[in-house]
Amino acid sequence: METHGKQSDNSLENETNAYSRRQWVTAVNTSAILGWLVVSAPVSAEISGGGFLPFLGVMVWAAGIGLPIAFGLSWLITAPILKRIMRGSITWLGAIFYGGAITFLIALVSIVIGRFRGLMQSVNPSSFSQLGGGDKVREIDGILTAYGWLILAQTTAMFVAAGIVIALVVRSVIGPGNTT
């Protein structure tokens, strides 16, 4: 009798979820690949100096190093969040909201860690550093300048926008879910 109860619980759980396990796996893997592409393409273009063949060469190395990291982080961070979100049907507006919110939270954690490291560097009397030069000094002794905060805000906004685009692409791949 217990196994019968388990079977009905599992079928009940499947009825309440708007997406299948396969759609969830597809969503996590798609977000990993797109996240890697968003990060690696601009970095590879900058490293390669603008040539197409050098760009492809750098992208091969970026794939070898970055894809395992992207999949690992996506399964560690994104998968549990998506599992919760995908219990219900995801609308286009929902994809925009969740994509922006998740990437904003990731950026916020990164900013807090970076600013904490900067604070620790600033209280070290034997340390001196400056990032940038002339009118474009971003950081002095670990503390951001006004220009540094502007650049941080711009890169954060671009990161969040990329997260929204990724969420919209993932939503288009997995579809609207089971709406019945």
C-alpha atoms as an extended CHARMM CRD file, in Angstrom:
* protein
*
       180  EXT
         1         1  MET       CA              0.0000000000        0.0000000000        0.0000000000  PROA      1               0.0000000000
         2         2  GLU       CA              2.8770000000        2.3540000000        0.7530000000  PROA      2               0.0000000000
         3         3  THR       CA              4.2360000000        2.0970000000       -2.7790000000  PROA      3               0.0000000000
         4         4  HSD       CA              0.7890000000        2.9450000000       -4.1410000000  PROA      4               0.0000000000
         5         5  GLY       CA              0.8000000000        6.0990000000       -1.9950000000  PROA      5               0.0000000000
         6         6  LYS       CA              4.2350000000        7.0390000000       -3.3060000000  PROA      6               0.0000000000
         7         7  GLN       CA              3.1460000000        6.5720000000       -6.8840000000  PROA      7               0.0000000000
         8         8  SER       CA              0.1210000000        8.7860000000       -6.4200000000  PROA      8               0.0000000000
         9         9  ASP       CA              2.2710000000       11.4040000000       -4.6460000000  PROA      9               0.0000000000
        10        10  ASN       CA              4.7110000000       11.4260000000       -7.5760000000  PROA      10              0.0000000000
        11        11  SER       CA              1.9480000000       11.7220000000      -10.1460000000  PROA      11              0.0000000000
        12        12  LEU       CA              0.3510000000       14.4720000000       -8.0760000000  PROA      12              0.0000000000
        13        13  GLU       CA              3.7000000000       16.2770000000       -7.9390000000  PROA      13              0.0000000000
        14        14  ASN       CA              4.0450000000       15.9790000000      -11.7250000000  PROA      14              0.0000000000
        15        15  GLU       CA              0.5530000000       17.4080000000      -12.1820000000  PROA      15              0.0000000000
        16        16  THR       CA              1.3880000000       20.4680000000      -10.0960000000  PROA      16              0.0000000000
        17        17  ASN       CA              4.6470000000       21.2000000000      -11.9310000000  PROA      17              0.0000000000
        18        18  ALA       CA              4.1880000000       23.1690000000      -15.1270000000  PROA      18              0.0000000000
        19        19  TYR       CA              7.4240000000       21.8140000000      -16.6420000000  PROA      19              0.0000000000
        20        20  SER       CA              8.9070000000       18.3500000000      -16.9700000000  PROA      20              0.0000000000
        21        21  ARG       CA             12.2850000000       17.2830000000      -15.6400000000  PROA      21              0.0000000000
        22        22  ARG       CA             13.5910000000       17.2770000000      -19.2150000000  PROA      22              0.0000000000
        23        23  GLN       CA             12.5210000000       20.9140000000      -19.7000000000  PROA      23              0.0000000000
        24        24  TRP       CA             14.1990000000       21.8180000000      -16.3980000000  PROA      24              0.0000000000
        25        25  VAL       CA             17.4740000000       20.1570000000      -17.4840000000  PROA      25              0.0000000000
        26        26  THR       CA             17.2370000000       21.9230000000      -20.8480000000  PROA      26              0.0000000000
        27        27  ALA       CA             16.6890000000       25.2650000000      -19.1100000000  PROA      27              0.0000000000
        28        28  VAL       CA             19.7030000000       24.8040000000      -16.8280000000  PROA      28              0.0000000000
        29        29  ASN       CA             22.0000000000       23.6520000000      -19.6380000000  PROA      29              0.0000000000
        30        30  THR       CA             20.8420000000       26.4120000000      -22.0020000000  PROA      30              0.0000000000
        31        31  SER       CA             21.4510000000       29.0570000000      -19.3580000000  PROA      31              0.0000000000
        32        32  ALA       CA             24.9460000000       27.6300000000      -18.7470000000  PROA      32              0.0000000000
        33        33  ILE       CA             25.8900000000       27.7810000000      -22.4170000000  PROA      33              0.0000000000
        34        34  LEU       CA             24.4490000000       31.2610000000      -22.9450000000  PROA      34              0.0000000000
        35        35  GLY       CA             26.0320000000       32.5430000000      -19.7320000000  PROA      35              0.0000000000
        36        36  TRP       CA             29.4130000000       31.2250000000      -20.8540000000  PROA      36              0.0000000000
        37        37  LEU       CA             28.9670000000       32.8260000000      -24.2730000000  PROA      37              0.0000000000
        38        38  VAL       CA             28.0280000000       36.2220000000      -22.7990000000  PROA      38              0.0000000000
        39        39  VAL       CA             31.1540000000       36.2470000000      -20.6490000000  PROA      39              0.0000000000
        40        40  SER       CA             33.6560000000       34.5710000000      -22.9610000000  PROA      40              0.0000000000
        41        41  ALA       CA             32.9170000000       36.2860000000      -26.2920000000  PROA      41              0.0000000000
        42        42  PRO       CA             33.8020000000       39.8550000000      -25.1990000000  PROA      42              0.0000000000
        43        43  VAL       CA             36.8400000000       38.6780000000      -23.2340000000  PROA      43              0.0000000000
        44        44  SER       CA             38.0370000000       36.5680000000      -26.1730000000  PROA      44              0.0000000000
        45        45  ALA       CA             37.5360000000       39.4760000000      -28.5750000000  PROA      45              0.0000000000
        46        46  GLU       CA             39.6070000000       41.7460000000      -26.3460000000  PROA      46              0.0000000000
        47        47  ILE       CA             42.4050000000       39.1950000000      -25.9110000000  PROA      47              0.0000000000
        48        48  SER       CA             42.5580000000       38.2880000000      -29.6130000000  PROA      48              0.0000000000
        49        49  GLY       CA             42.9930000000       41.8820000000      -30.7480000000  PROA      49              0.0000000000
        50        50  GLY       CA             40.1290000000       41.8340000000      -33.2360000000  PROA      50              0.0000000000
        51        51  GLY       CA             41.2180000000       39.2020000000      -35.7680000000  PROA      51              0.0000000000
        52        52  PHE       CA             38.7310000000       36.4450000000      -36.5810000000  PROA      52              0.0000000000
        53        53  LEU       CA             41.1520000000       33.4870000000      -36.4820000000  PROA      53              0.0000000000
        54        54  PRO       CA             42.8160000000       34.6140000000      -33.2340000000  PROA      54              0.0000000000
        55        55  PHE       CA             39.3140000000       35.1120000000      -31.8080000000  PROA      55              0.0000000000
        56        56  LEU       CA             38.3820000000       31.5150000000      -32.6860000000  PROA      56              0.0000000000
        57        57  GLY       CA             41.6160000000       30.2730000000      -31.1150000000  PROA      57              0.0000000000
        58        58  VAL       CA             40.9030000000       32.1200000000      -27.8790000000  PROA      58              0.0000000000
        59        59  MET       CA             37.2860000000       30.8740000000      -27.8980000000  PROA      59              0.0000000000
        60        60  VAL       CA             38.5390000000       27.2730000000      -28.0730000000  PROA      60              0.0000000000
        61        61  TRP       CA             40.6070000000       27.8560000000      -24.9410000000  PROA      61              0.0000000000
        62        62  ALA       CA             37.7100000000       29.7200000000      -23.3430000000  PROA      62              0.0000000000
        63        63  ALA       CA             35.4590000000       26.7440000000      -24.0460000000  PROA      63              0.0000000000
        64        64  GLY       CA             37.9100000000       24.2970000000      -22.5130000000  PROA      64              0.0000000000
        65        65  ILE       CA             38.2540000000       26.3390000000      -19.3530000000  PROA      65              0.0000000000
        66        66  GLY       CA             34.9610000000       28.2320000000      -19.1630000000  PROA      66              0.0000000000
        67        67  LEU       CA             32.3260000000       25.6710000000      -20.1210000000  PROA      67              0.0000000000
        68        68  PRO       CA             33.0350000000       23.3100000000      -17.2020000000  PROA      68              0.0000000000
        69        69  ILE       CA             32.9130000000       26.3040000000      -14.8550000000  PROA      69              0.0000000000
        70        70  ALA       CA             29.6920000000       27.5790000000      -16.4580000000  PROA      70              0.0000000000
        71        71  PHE       CA             27.9810000000       24.1850000000      -16.1910000000  PROA      71              0.0000000000
        72        72  GLY       CA             29.1910000000       23.6970000000      -12.6210000000  PROA      72              0.0000000000
        73        73  LEU       CA             27.9580000000       27.0940000000      -11.4830000000  PROA      73              0.0000000000
        74        74  SER       CA             24.7240000000       26.7580000000      -13.4170000000  PROA      74              0.0000000000
        75        75  TRP       CA             23.9240000000       23.4290000000      -11.7720000000  PROA      75              0.0000000000
        76        76  LEU       CA             25.0160000000       24.7390000000       -8.3770000000  PROA      76              0.0000000000
        77        77  ILE       CA             23.2200000000       28.1110000000       -8.4420000000  PROA      77              0.0000000000
        78        78  THR       CA             20.7050000000       28.2060000000      -11.2900000000  PROA      78              0.0000000000
        79        79  ALA       CA             19.2720000000       24.6760000000      -11.0890000000  PROA      79              0.0000000000
        80        80  PRO       CA             17.7250000000       24.9620000000       -7.6000000000  PROA      80              0.0000000000
        81        81  ILE       CA             16.2970000000       28.3970000000       -8.4050000000  PROA      81              0.0000000000
        82        82  LEU       CA             14.8270000000       27.2080000000      -11.7000000000  PROA      82              0.0000000000
        83        83  LYS       CA             13.4110000000       24.0970000000      -10.0520000000  PROA      83              0.0000000000
        84        84  ARG       CA             11.4270000000       26.3440000000       -7.7180000000  PROA      84              0.0000000000
        85        85  ILE       CA             10.4020000000       28.8530000000      -10.4090000000  PROA      85              0.0000000000
        86        86  MET       CA              9.3850000000       26.1580000000      -12.9070000000  PROA      86              0.0000000000
        87        87  ARG       CA              6.7240000000       24.7280000000      -10.5940000000  PROA      87              0.0000000000
        88        88  GLY       CA              4.4010000000       27.2370000000      -12.2090000000  PROA      88              0.0000000000
        89        89  SER       CA              4.1000000000       28.4220000000      -15.7640000000  PROA      89              0.0000000000
        90        90  ILE       CA              6.6170000000       31.1260000000      -16.6870000000  PROA      90              0.0000000000
        91        91  THR       CA              5.2950000000       34.0650000000      -18.7020000000  PROA      91              0.0000000000
        92        92  TRP       CA              7.4620000000       36.3840000000      -20.7900000000  PROA      92              0.0000000000
        93        93  LEU       CA              7.1450000000       39.0480000000      -18.1050000000  PROA      93              0.0000000000
        94        94  GLY       CA              8.0750000000       36.4660000000      -15.4800000000  PROA      94              0.0000000000
        95        95  ALA       CA             11.1790000000       35.5110000000      -17.4670000000  PROA      95              0.0000000000
        96        96  ILE       CA             12.2090000000       39.1740000000      -17.5960000000  PROA      96              0.0000000000
        97        97  PHE       CA             11.6470000000       39.5780000000      -13.8570000000  PROA      97              0.0000000000
        98        98  TYR       CA             13.3670000000       36.3560000000      -12.7780000000  PROA      98              0.0000000000
        99        99  GLY       CA             16.2650000000       36.7500000000      -15.2270000000  PROA      99              0.0000000000
       100       100  GLY       CA             16.9170000000       40.2830000000      -14.0100000000  PROA      100             0.0000000000
       101       101  ALA       CA             16.4690000000       39.4210000000      -10.3310000000  PROA      101             0.0000000000
       102       102  ILE       CA             18.7440000000       36.3800000000      -10.4010000000  PROA      102             0.0000000000
       103       103  THR       CA             21.5490000000       38.1480000000      -12.2610000000  PROA      103             0.0000000000
       104       104  PHE       CA             21.1870000000       41.2030000000      -10.0270000000  PROA      104             0.0000000000
       105       105  LEU       CA             21.5810000000       39.0210000000       -6.9240000000  PROA      105             0.0000000000
       106       106  ILE       CA             24.6590000000       37.3400000000       -8.4310000000  PROA      106             0.0000000000
       107       107  ALA       CA             26.1110000000       40.7760000000       -9.2380000000  PROA      107             0.0000000000
       108       108  LEU       CA             25.2820000000       42.0390000000       -5.7530000000  PROA      108             0.0000000000
       109       109  VAL       CA             27.1490000000       39.1540000000       -4.1130000000  PROA      109             0.0000000000
       110       110  SER       CA             30.1270000000       39.8190000000       -6.3790000000  PROA      110             0.0000000000
       111       111  ILE       CA             30.0790000000       43.5410000000       -5.5560000000  PROA      111             0.0000000000
       112       112  VAL       CA             29.9110000000       42.9010000000       -1.8080000000  PROA      112             0.0000000000
       113       113  ILE       CA             32.8350000000       40.4630000000       -1.9720000000  PROA      113             0.0000000000
       114       114  GLY       CA             34.8530000000       42.8640000000       -4.1450000000  PROA      114             0.0000000000
       115       115  ARG       CA             34.1860000000       45.8580000000       -1.9210000000  PROA      115             0.0000000000
       116       116  PHE       CA             35.0420000000       43.8270000000        1.1920000000  PROA      116             0.0000000000
       117       117  ARG       CA             38.3730000000       42.8580000000       -0.3900000000  PROA      117             0.0000000000
       118       118  GLY       CA             38.9260000000       46.5040000000       -1.2900000000  PROA      118             0.0000000000
       119       119  LEU       CA             38.2210000000       47.5630000000        2.2820000000  PROA      119             0.0000000000
       120       120  MET       CA             40.7110000000       45.0020000000        3.5970000000  PROA      120             0.0000000000
       121       121  GLN       CA             43.3040000000       46.3140000000        1.1310000000  PROA      121             0.0000000000
       122       122  SER       CA             42.6530000000       49.9340000000        2.1340000000  PROA      122             0.0000000000
       123       123  VAL       CA             43.3940000000       49.2970000000        5.8230000000  PROA      123             0.0000000000
       124       124  ASN       CA             46.7130000000       47.5990000000        5.0210000000  PROA      124             0.0000000000
       125       125  PRO       CA             49.3470000000       50.3550000000        5.5160000000  PROA      125             0.0000000000
       126       126  SER       CA             51.9810000000       48.5410000000        3.4290000000  PROA      126             0.0000000000
       127       127  SER       CA             49.7460000000       48.2420000000        0.3580000000  PROA      127             0.0000000000
       128       128  PHE       CA             49.3510000000       50.7720000000       -2.4230000000  PROA      128             0.0000000000
       129       129  SER       CA             47.5650000000       50.2090000000       -5.6930000000  PROA      129             0.0000000000
       130       130  GLN       CA             45.8590000000       52.2230000000       -8.3760000000  PROA      130             0.0000000000
       131       131  LEU       CA             43.6670000000       50.8640000000      -11.1410000000  PROA      131             0.0000000000
       132       132  GLY       CA             43.5320000000       53.1650000000      -14.1520000000  PROA      132             0.0000000000
       133       133  GLY       CA             45.3080000000       56.3940000000      -14.8480000000  PROA      133             0.0000000000
       134       134  GLY       CA             44.7880000000       60.0330000000      -15.6720000000  PROA      134             0.0000000000
       135       135  ASP       CA             41.1240000000       61.0070000000      -15.5110000000  PROA      135             0.0000000000
       136       136  LYS       CA             40.0770000000       57.3690000000      -15.5430000000  PROA      136             0.0000000000
       137       137  VAL       CA             41.3060000000       56.1160000000      -12.1830000000  PROA      137             0.0000000000
       138       138  ARG       CA             38.8170000000       53.4950000000      -11.0320000000  PROA      138             0.0000000000
       139       139  GLU       CA             40.2710000000       52.4140000000       -7.7290000000  PROA      139             0.0000000000
       140       140  ILE       CA             42.8970000000       53.6490000000       -5.2740000000  PROA      140             0.0000000000
       141       141  ASP       CA             44.0480000000       51.3290000000       -2.4920000000  PROA      141             0.0000000000
       142       142  GLY       CA             40.9900000000       49.1330000000       -2.9560000000  PROA      142             0.0000000000
       143       143  ILE       CA             38.4640000000       51.9870000000       -2.6930000000  PROA      143             0.0000000000
       144       144  LEU       CA             36.4350000000       52.8560000000       -5.7890000000  PROA      144             0.0000000000
       145       145  THR       CA             36.5300000000       56.3960000000       -7.1280000000  PROA      145             0.0000000000
       146       146  ALA       CA             33.4310000000       58.0830000000       -8.5500000000  PROA      146             0.0000000000
       147       147  TYR       CA             34.5140000000       56.8950000000      -11.9910000000  PROA      147             0.0000000000
       148       148  GLY       CA             35.0060000000       53.3850000000      -10.5920000000  PROA      148             0.0000000000
       149       149  TRP       CA             31.4490000000       53.3650000000       -9.2240000000  PROA      149             0.0000000000
       150       150  LEU       CA             30.1710000000       54.5300000000      -12.6300000000  PROA      150             0.0000000000
       151       151  ILE       CA             31.9870000000       51.7190000000      -14.4230000000  PROA      151             0.0000000000
       152       152  LEU       CA             30.7380000000       49.2200000000      -11.8280000000  PROA      152             0.0000000000
       153       153  ALA       CA             27.1530000000       50.4340000000      -12.3260000000  PROA      153             0.0000000000
       154       154  GLN       CA             27.4870000000       50.1830000000      -16.1170000000  PROA      154             0.0000000000
       155       155  THR       CA             28.9180000000       46.6710000000      -16.0630000000  PROA      155             0.0000000000
       156       156  THR       CA             26.2860000000       45.5680000000      -13.5450000000  PROA      156             0.0000000000
       157       157  ALA       CA             23.5050000000       46.9610000000      -15.7460000000  PROA      157             0.0000000000
       158       158  MET       CA             24.9470000000       45.1740000000      -18.7870000000  PROA      158             0.0000000000
       159       159  PHE       CA             25.2280000000       41.9300000000      -16.7740000000  PROA      159             0.0000000000
       160       160  VAL       CA             21.5950000000       42.1970000000      -15.6530000000  PROA      160             0.0000000000
       161       161  ALA       CA             20.4830000000       42.9750000000      -19.2250000000  PROA      161             0.0000000000
       162       162  ALA       CA             22.3760000000       39.8960000000      -20.4460000000  PROA      162             0.0000000000
       163       163  GLY       CA             20.6210000000       37.8390000000      -17.7510000000  PROA      163             0.0000000000
       164       164  ILE       CA             17.2480000000       39.0850000000      -18.9740000000  PROA      164             0.0000000000
       165       165  VAL       CA             18.0980000000       38.1620000000      -22.5710000000  PROA      165             0.0000000000
       166       166  ILE       CA             19.2850000000       34.7190000000      -21.4480000000  PROA      166             0.0000000000
       167       167  ALA       CA             16.0490000000       34.2140000000      -19.4890000000  PROA      167             0.0000000000
       168       168  LEU       CA             13.9850000000       35.1640000000      -22.5390000000  PROA      168             0.0000000000
       169       169  VAL       CA             15.9160000000       32.7390000000      -24.7380000000  PROA      169             0.0000000000
       170       170  VAL       CA             15.5240000000       29.9680000000      -22.1500000000  PROA      170             0.0000000000
       171       171  ARG       CA             11.7800000000       30.7280000000      -21.9180000000  PROA      171             0.0000000000
       172       172  SER       CA             11.4850000000       30.4810000000      -25.7060000000  PROA      172             0.0000000000
       173       173  VAL       CA             13.3050000000       27.1250000000      -25.6480000000  PROA      173             0.0000000000
       174       174  ILE       CA             11.2480000000       25.5350000000      -22.8270000000  PROA      174             0.0000000000
       175       175  GLY       CA              7.9200000000       27.0720000000      -23.8100000000  PROA      175             0.0000000000
       176       176  PRO       CA              5.0070000000       28.2450000000      -21.6660000000  PROA      176             0.0000000000
       177       177  GLY       CA              4.7090000000       25.0430000000      -19.6510000000  PROA      177             0.0000000000
       178       178  ASN       CA              1.6440000000       23.0090000000      -18.8180000000  PROA      178             0.0000000000
       179       179  THR       CA             -1.0990000000       25.5790000000      -18.3420000000  PROA      179             0.0000000000
       180       180  THR       CA             -3.9420000000       23.1430000000      -17.7430000000  PROA      180             0.0000000000
